[in-house]
């Protein structure tokens, strides 16, 4: 059974509660500078040689205004008739494939056409997440490679996901579509499978480049161009739009006398907000510093290392912790007492609408090897729950979301908790995060036994294995929601 999101009636009780949320939301807007910059995300991609269990791990926070309700869905394989098309919000239409693969997605209620989602398909090919890059393009790039009003939006990455069996195939398809149809808004996209990780950036209307992340390294990304020097002869590790080097030279985006072709320098400008020139770079610095503290990087660096070798092998809990980071223990702590002057953009902000870690493991059946550890809401307040690819359905509260507040949607419970706690973050958040971490630790400690049973069932009866996984994920998701509701009730009664 595959669910679609259902929109609930906006009744009087919901309206009153929603109004209280809005009022609370206004109290902490200044903390995150929402009025100026809010469509920002954060991503980490860890190669299989850097993780304790040998899996590829992908982490992402999707930051919007905080009010775009999120949900999880599964889509089955679908066969299409000749002549059918895929439509984009810009008006562009491209031919539909003859058949699309099964896939699972964590997205906002508006859909995935703009790219506000993470996803994985039946071959463990995954979209790690996307990051808007439009504000980081330099003036020369804007003029040389203008965007196409009727070009592709971020949703193209999910169209490619439905049609490919490896990460490289997915990158190549996205790149070829960029070249053929053009881009309406540039972005950075992480793409992986159990064997390798790629990262692709669109520099403008038709220019793009992609780089393979070495297995023994980790890539940390915020909303700025990061792809550096490109070896155009090394097709195993670099891909790009046709004649990219010649185009950049002709348009004055690159001067050979100044060094090798560097994609980020050709198209980027190191975006700065009006209040903080380290708006993007400091988030990358923080992620790298938590993974490899021995590097002792200067927090004011604008250009940071691309490939990071962590001091120790990392696990899922490490990534949960980083996704929840708000610069605690540093002078940049966004919740520091009596520090109204701080204008930082932390990794974890209240405006996040979903958070996740994707775990990809090629030595297991795909239904068990691919796990979406998802939280519907901001990372500090959401609970990460494992959704195995093989599940038949997602519990109703986590597959329900719409434009308005709904008691039936898990997102709004976690959103309400965030809105209530943020104005008193230092007083209340530590207790909540501690409780959530205990819940997640128990999930991780039982994961091995759960998967052993699932694999045993899978070898005997695949249908029974999928039922078992569905029950397990649904049980945990409903328990997590119950914990959040009890916490919310307790705080209201204080």
C-alpha positions as CSV (number, residue, x, y, z in Angstrom):
1,X,0.0,0.0,0.0
2,X,1.4,3.4,-1.0
3,X,0.0,6.5,0.6
4,X,-0.6,10.0,-0.6
5,X,-0.8,13.0,1.7
6,X,-4.3,14.0,2.8
7,X,-5.2,17.5,3.8
8,X,-7.2,18.0,6.9
9,X,-10.0,20.4,7.7
10,X,-8.8,23.6,9.4
11,X,-11.2,23.7,12.4
12,X,-11.5,26.3,15.2
13,X,-9.3,24.4,17.6
14,X,-6.6,24.1,15.0
15,X,-6.9,27.8,14.2
16,X,-6.4,28.8,17.8
17,X,-3.3,26.6,18.2
18,X,-1.9,27.7,14.9
19,X,-2.2,31.3,15.9
20,X,-0.3,30.6,19.1
21,X,2.4,28.9,17.0
22,X,2.7,31.9,14.8
23,X,3.0,34.3,17.7
24,X,5.7,32.1,19.3
25,X,7.4,31.8,15.9
26,X,7.7,35.6,15.7
27,X,9.6,35.7,19.0
28,X,12.6,33.9,17.6
29,X,12.8,35.1,14.0
30,X,15.6,37.4,14.9
31,X,17.8,34.5,16.2
32,X,18.0,33.1,12.7
33,X,17.6,36.2,10.6
34,X,14.6,34.7,8.7
35,X,13.5,37.9,7.1
36,X,16.9,38.2,5.3
37,X,18.0,34.7,4.6
38,X,16.0,31.5,5.1
39,X,16.1,29.2,2.1
40,X,19.4,27.6,3.2
41,X,20.3,24.0,3.8
42,X,23.2,21.9,5.1
43,X,24.6,18.6,3.9
44,X,27.3,16.0,4.8
45,X,28.2,13.0,2.6
46,X,30.5,10.3,4.1
47,X,32.3,7.8,2.0
48,X,32.1,4.1,2.9
49,X,35.8,4.2,4.1
50,X,35.0,6.8,6.8
51,X,32.1,5.1,8.5
52,X,32.3,2.5,11.3
53,X,30.2,-0.1,9.5
54,X,31.3,0.6,5.9
55,X,28.1,2.1,4.8
56,X,27.7,5.3,2.8
57,X,26.0,7.9,4.9
58,X,24.3,11.1,3.8
59,X,23.0,13.8,6.2
60,X,20.9,16.8,5.4
61,X,18.9,19.6,7.1
62,X,16.3,21.2,4.9
63,X,15.9,24.8,6.0
64,X,12.9,26.9,4.8
65,X,10.6,29.3,6.7
66,X,9.8,26.6,9.2
67,X,6.1,26.3,8.2
68,X,6.4,24.0,5.2
69,X,5.0,20.8,6.7
70,X,6.9,17.6,5.9
71,X,6.0,14.0,5.3
72,X,7.3,10.7,4.1
73,X,6.0,8.7,1.1
74,X,6.7,5.7,-1.1
75,X,6.0,5.5,-4.8
76,X,5.7,2.2,-6.7
77,X,7.2,1.3,-10.0
78,X,5.1,2.8,-12.8
79,X,4.8,2.0,-16.5
80,X,3.9,4.8,-18.9
81,X,2.5,5.0,-22.4
82,X,4.5,6.4,-25.2
83,X,4.0,10.2,-25.6
84,X,3.6,11.0,-21.9
85,X,5.5,13.9,-20.4
86,X,6.8,15.2,-17.1
87,X,5.8,18.8,-16.4
88,X,7.8,21.4,-14.4
89,X,6.5,24.5,-12.6
90,X,8.3,26.6,-15.2
91,X,6.1,25.2,-18.0
92,X,8.8,23.0,-19.4
93,X,7.8,19.5,-20.4
94,X,10.2,16.6,-21.0
95,X,9.3,13.0,-22.2
96,X,8.4,10.5,-19.5
97,X,10.4,7.2,-19.3
98,X,8.7,4.0,-20.3
99,X,9.0,2.8,-16.7
100,X,10.1,4.5,-13.4
101,X,11.5,2.7,-10.4
102,X,10.1,2.4,-6.9
103,X,11.3,5.1,-4.5
104,X,10.8,6.7,-1.1
105,X,11.0,10.4,-0.3
106,X,11.0,12.8,2.6
107,X,9.5,16.0,1.3
108,X,7.5,19.1,2.1
109,X,3.8,19.1,1.4
110,X,4.2,21.3,-1.7
111,X,5.9,18.4,-3.5
112,X,9.4,17.9,-4.8
113,X,9.3,20.0,-7.9
114,X,11.5,22.7,-6.4
115,X,13.9,20.2,-4.9
116,X,12.9,20.4,-1.2
117,X,13.3,16.6,-0.5
118,X,15.7,13.7,0.0
119,X,15.0,10.3,-1.6
120,X,16.2,6.8,-2.3
121,X,15.2,4.3,-5.0
122,X,15.0,0.5,-5.1
123,X,18.6,0.2,-6.2
124,X,19.9,2.2,-3.2
125,X,20.6,5.2,-5.4
126,X,19.9,8.3,-3.3
127,X,19.5,12.0,-3.5
128,X,21.4,13.2,-0.5
129,X,19.7,16.6,-0.7
130,X,20.0,19.9,-2.5
131,X,21.3,23.4,-1.7
132,X,20.3,26.6,-3.4
133,X,23.3,28.4,-5.1
134,X,21.6,31.2,-6.9
135,X,22.7,33.9,-4.5
136,X,26.3,32.8,-4.7
137,X,26.8,33.4,-8.5
138,X,29.2,36.2,-9.4
139,X,28.1,39.0,-11.8
140,X,30.2,37.7,-14.7
141,X,28.6,34.3,-14.4
142,X,25.1,35.8,-14.2
143,X,25.7,37.6,-17.5
144,X,27.7,34.9,-19.3
145,X,25.3,32.0,-18.5
146,X,21.8,33.4,-17.8
147,X,19.2,31.2,-16.2
148,X,16.3,29.9,-18.3
149,X,12.8,31.0,-17.2
150,X,11.4,27.9,-18.7
151,X,14.2,25.6,-17.6
152,X,14.5,22.7,-15.2
153,X,13.8,23.2,-11.5
154,X,15.2,21.1,-8.6
155,X,12.7,18.4,-9.2
156,X,14.8,17.1,-12.1
157,X,17.0,15.2,-9.6
158,X,14.0,13.1,-8.5
159,X,13.0,12.4,-12.2
160,X,16.6,11.2,-12.7
161,X,16.4,9.1,-9.5
162,X,13.4,7.2,-10.8
163,X,15.3,6.2,-14.0
164,X,18.8,5.2,-12.8
165,X,20.5,2.2,-11.1
166,X,23.8,3.8,-10.0
167,X,24.9,7.2,-8.7
168,X,27.0,7.8,-11.7
169,X,24.1,7.1,-14.0
170,X,22.0,9.5,-12.0
171,X,24.6,12.3,-12.2
172,X,25.1,11.8,-15.9
173,X,21.4,11.9,-16.6
174,X,21.0,15.1,-14.5
175,X,23.9,16.7,-16.3
176,X,22.6,15.7,-19.8
177,X,19.2,17.2,-18.9
178,X,20.9,20.4,-17.7
179,X,22.7,20.6,-21.0
180,X,19.6,19.9,-23.1
181,X,16.9,21.9,-21.4
182,X,18.8,24.5,-19.2
183,X,18.3,25.4,-15.6
184,X,15.8,27.8,-14.0
185,X,17.7,28.0,-10.7
186,X,21.2,26.7,-9.9
187,X,21.8,24.3,-7.1
188,X,24.2,21.8,-5.6
189,X,23.0,18.2,-5.4
190,X,24.5,15.2,-3.6
191,X,23.9,11.8,-5.2
192,X,25.1,8.4,-3.9
193,X,24.8,4.6,-4.0
194,X,26.4,2.0,-1.7
195,X,29.7,2.2,-3.7
196,X,30.3,5.9,-4.5
197,X,29.2,9.5,-3.9
198,X,29.0,12.3,-6.4
199,X,28.3,16.0,-6.0
200,X,27.0,18.2,-8.9
201,X,26.7,22.0,-9.1
202,X,25.0,24.0,-11.8
203,X,26.8,27.3,-12.4
204,X,24.1,28.9,-14.5
205,X,21.7,28.1,-17.3
206,X,23.6,25.3,-18.9
207,X,27.0,25.1,-17.2
208,X,27.6,22.4,-14.7
209,X,30.3,20.2,-13.1
210,X,30.3,17.1,-11.0
211,X,33.0,15.5,-8.8
212,X,33.3,12.1,-7.2
213,X,33.9,12.1,-3.4
214,X,36.8,9.6,-2.5
215,X,35.7,6.7,-0.4
216,X,37.9,7.6,2.5
217,X,36.7,11.2,2.7
218,X,33.7,13.3,3.8
219,X,32.2,16.3,2.0
220,X,30.6,19.1,3.9
221,X,28.4,21.5,2.1
222,X,26.3,24.7,2.6
223,X,24.9,27.2,0.2
224,X,28.0,28.2,-1.7
225,X,29.9,26.9,-4.7
226,X,32.5,24.4,-3.5
227,X,33.7,22.4,-6.5
228,X,37.3,23.4,-7.1
229,X,39.9,22.5,-9.8
230,X,38.6,20.1,-12.4
231,X,40.8,17.5,-14.2
232,X,38.9,17.3,-17.5
233,X,41.0,14.2,-18.5
234,X,39.9,12.3,-15.4
235,X,36.5,11.1,-16.5
236,X,36.3,8.6,-13.6
237,X,36.2,11.4,-11.0
238,X,35.0,14.5,-12.9
239,X,32.1,15.2,-15.2
240,X,31.0,18.5,-16.7
241,X,28.9,20.3,-19.3
242,X,30.3,20.1,-22.9
243,X,33.2,22.5,-23.6
244,X,32.9,24.0,-20.0
245,X,36.6,25.0,-20.0
246,X,36.4,26.7,-23.5
247,X,33.1,28.4,-22.5
248,X,34.6,29.8,-19.2
249,X,37.7,31.1,-21.1
250,X,35.6,32.7,-23.9
251,X,33.3,34.4,-21.4
252,X,36.1,35.7,-19.2
253,X,35.1,33.5,-16.2
254,X,38.6,31.9,-16.2
255,X,42.1,33.3,-16.8
256,X,44.7,30.5,-17.4
257,X,47.5,32.7,-16.3
258,X,46.0,32.7,-12.8
259,X,46.0,28.9,-12.5
260,X,44.0,25.8,-13.3
261,X,40.3,26.0,-14.0
262,X,38.4,26.3,-10.7
263,X,34.6,25.9,-10.9
264,X,33.8,27.7,-7.7
265,X,36.0,30.7,-8.6
266,X,34.6,30.8,-12.1
267,X,30.9,30.9,-11.1
268,X,30.8,31.8,-7.4
269,X,31.4,34.9,-5.3
270,X,31.4,33.6,-1.7
271,X,28.0,34.8,-0.8
272,X,27.8,37.1,2.2
273,X,24.6,38.2,4.0
274,X,24.1,41.8,5.0
275,X,25.1,41.0,8.6
276,X,27.7,38.2,8.4
277,X,30.3,37.6,5.7
278,X,30.8,34.0,6.9
279,X,27.2,33.1,6.5
280,X,27.9,29.9,4.5
281,X,31.6,29.2,5.1
282,X,31.3,29.1,8.9
283,X,28.7,26.3,8.7
284,X,31.1,24.3,6.6
285,X,34.0,25.2,9.0
286,X,31.9,23.9,11.9
287,X,31.0,20.6,10.2
288,X,34.6,20.0,9.3
289,X,35.8,21.0,12.8
290,X,33.5,18.5,14.4
291,X,34.6,15.7,12.1
292,X,38.3,16.5,12.1
293,X,39.2,18.8,15.0
294,X,42.9,18.1,14.6
295,X,42.9,20.3,11.5
296,X,42.3,23.4,13.8
297,X,40.8,25.4,10.9
298,X,40.4,29.1,11.2
299,X,36.6,29.9,11.5
300,X,37.1,33.0,9.3
301,X,38.4,31.0,6.3
302,X,36.3,31.5,3.2
303,X,37.9,28.6,1.3
304,X,37.9,25.3,3.2
305,X,39.2,21.8,2.4
306,X,37.0,19.8,0.1
307,X,37.8,16.2,1.1
308,X,37.9,15.6,4.8
309,X,39.5,12.6,6.5
310,X,37.8,12.3,9.9
311,X,40.0,11.8,13.0
312,X,38.0,8.6,13.8
313,X,35.4,6.5,11.9
314,X,32.0,8.1,12.2
315,X,28.6,6.6,12.9
316,X,25.0,7.6,12.6
317,X,25.0,9.2,16.1
318,X,27.8,11.5,15.1
319,X,25.8,12.8,12.2
320,X,22.7,13.3,14.3
321,X,24.8,15.4,16.7
322,X,26.2,17.5,13.9
323,X,22.8,18.1,12.4
324,X,21.7,19.4,15.8
325,X,24.6,21.7,16.3
326,X,24.1,25.4,17.0
327,X,27.8,26.3,17.6
328,X,27.5,25.4,21.3
329,X,30.8,25.8,23.1
330,X,32.0,28.5,20.7
331,X,31.7,32.3,20.6
332,X,29.2,31.9,17.8
333,X,26.5,30.1,19.8
334,X,23.2,31.4,18.4
335,X,21.5,30.8,21.8
336,X,24.1,32.5,23.9
337,X,22.7,34.4,26.9
338,X,22.7,38.2,26.5
339,X,24.3,38.1,23.0
340,X,21.8,39.9,20.8
341,X,24.7,40.9,18.5
342,X,25.2,37.3,17.2
343,X,24.1,37.1,13.6
344,X,25.3,33.6,12.8
345,X,23.6,31.0,10.7
346,X,24.1,27.7,12.6
347,X,23.8,24.2,11.2
348,X,20.6,23.6,13.2
349,X,18.1,26.4,13.0
350,X,14.3,26.5,13.9
351,X,13.4,27.1,10.3
352,X,14.4,23.6,9.3
353,X,11.4,21.6,8.1
354,X,13.0,18.1,7.9
355,X,16.2,16.4,8.8
356,X,17.7,13.0,7.9
357,X,20.5,10.6,7.6
358,X,20.4,8.1,4.7
359,X,22.3,4.9,5.3
360,X,23.3,2.8,2.2
361,X,24.7,-0.7,2.5
362,X,25.3,-2.8,-0.6
363,X,26.0,-6.1,1.2
364,X,22.4,-6.4,2.2
365,X,19.2,-6.8,0.2
366,X,18.2,-3.3,-1.0
367,X,14.9,-3.4,1.0
368,X,17.0,-3.7,4.2
369,X,20.3,-2.0,3.2
370,X,18.7,1.4,2.5
371,X,17.5,3.2,5.6
372,X,16.1,6.7,5.8
373,X,16.6,8.0,9.4
374,X,14.1,10.8,9.2
375,X,12.9,13.6,11.4
376,X,9.9,15.7,10.4
377,X,10.9,19.1,11.9
378,X,14.0,20.9,13.1
379,X,16.9,18.6,14.1
380,X,17.1,19.6,17.8
381,X,13.4,18.8,18.3
382,X,12.6,16.0,15.8
383,X,13.3,12.4,16.6
384,X,15.2,10.3,14.0
385,X,13.3,7.2,13.1
386,X,14.5,4.4,10.7
387,X,12.4,3.8,7.6
388,X,13.7,0.8,5.8
389,X,13.2,0.9,2.0
390,X,11.3,-2.4,2.1
391,X,8.4,-1.1,4.2
392,X,4.9,-1.2,2.6
393,X,3.6,2.0,4.0
394,X,4.3,4.9,6.4
395,X,2.2,5.4,9.5
396,X,-0.5,8.0,8.8
397,X,0.8,10.9,11.0
398,X,4.1,10.8,9.2
399,X,2.6,10.5,5.7
400,X,0.1,13.4,6.3
401,X,0.9,17.1,5.8
402,X,-0.7,20.1,4.3
403,X,-0.6,23.9,4.2
404,X,-2.4,24.3,7.5
405,X,-2.0,23.0,11.0
406,X,-3.4,19.5,11.5
407,X,-3.7,17.3,14.6
408,X,-3.3,14.4,12.2
409,X,0.2,15.4,11.0
410,X,3.3,14.5,13.1
411,X,5.1,17.5,11.6
412,X,2.9,20.0,13.5
413,X,3.6,18.3,16.8
414,X,7.3,18.6,16.4
415,X,6.9,22.1,15.0
416,X,4.8,23.1,18.0
417,X,7.4,21.8,20.3
418,X,10.1,23.8,18.6
419,X,8.1,27.0,18.7
420,X,7.4,26.5,22.4
421,X,11.0,25.8,23.4
422,X,13.1,28.1,21.3
423,X,12.3,31.3,23.3
424,X,13.6,29.4,26.4
425,X,16.1,27.2,24.6
426,X,18.9,27.2,27.2
427,X,16.3,26.3,29.9
428,X,14.4,23.6,28.1
429,X,16.2,22.2,25.0
430,X,18.9,20.2,26.8
431,X,16.3,18.0,28.5
432,X,14.4,17.4,25.3
433,X,17.6,16.5,23.2
434,X,18.8,14.2,26.0
435,X,15.5,12.3,25.9
436,X,15.5,12.1,22.2
437,X,19.1,10.8,22.2
438,X,18.2,8.0,24.6
439,X,15.3,7.0,22.3
440,X,17.7,7.0,19.3
441,X,20.4,5.1,21.2
442,X,17.9,2.3,21.8
443,X,17.0,2.3,18.1
444,X,20.6,1.9,17.1
445,X,21.4,-0.7,19.7
446,X,18.5,-2.9,18.5
447,X,19.2,-2.3,14.8
448,X,21.5,-5.3,14.3
449,X,19.0,-7.8,15.8
450,X,16.1,-6.3,13.8
451,X,18.1,-6.6,10.6
452,X,19.2,-10.1,11.3
453,X,15.6,-11.1,11.7
454,X,14.6,-9.2,8.6
455,X,17.3,-10.9,6.5
456,X,16.3,-14.3,7.8
457,X,12.7,-13.6,6.8
458,X,13.8,-12.1,3.5
459,X,15.6,-15.3,2.6
460,X,12.5,-17.4,3.4
461,X,9.6,-15.1,2.3
462,X,10.3,-11.5,1.0
463,X,6.7,-10.5,1.7
464,X,6.9,-11.5,5.4
465,X,10.2,-9.5,5.7
466,X,8.5,-6.4,4.3
467,X,5.6,-6.8,6.7
468,X,8.1,-7.1,9.6
469,X,10.0,-4.0,8.6
470,X,6.8,-2.0,8.1
471,X,5.6,-3.0,11.6
472,X,9.0,-2.0,13.1
473,X,9.3,1.4,11.5
474,X,5.6,2.2,12.2
475,X,5.9,1.2,15.8
476,X,9.0,3.4,16.4
477,X,7.5,6.4,14.5
478,X,4.3,6.3,16.6
479,X,6.3,5.9,19.8
480,X,8.4,8.9,18.9
481,X,5.2,10.9,18.2
482,X,3.8,9.9,21.6
483,X,7.0,11.1,23.3
484,X,6.8,14.4,21.5
485,X,3.1,14.9,22.5
486,X,3.8,14.0,26.1
487,X,6.7,16.4,26.2
488,X,4.6,19.2,24.7
489,X,1.8,18.5,27.1
490,X,4.2,18.6,30.1
491,X,5.7,22.0,29.0
492,X,2.2,23.5,28.5
493,X,1.3,22.4,32.0
494,X,4.3,24.1,33.6
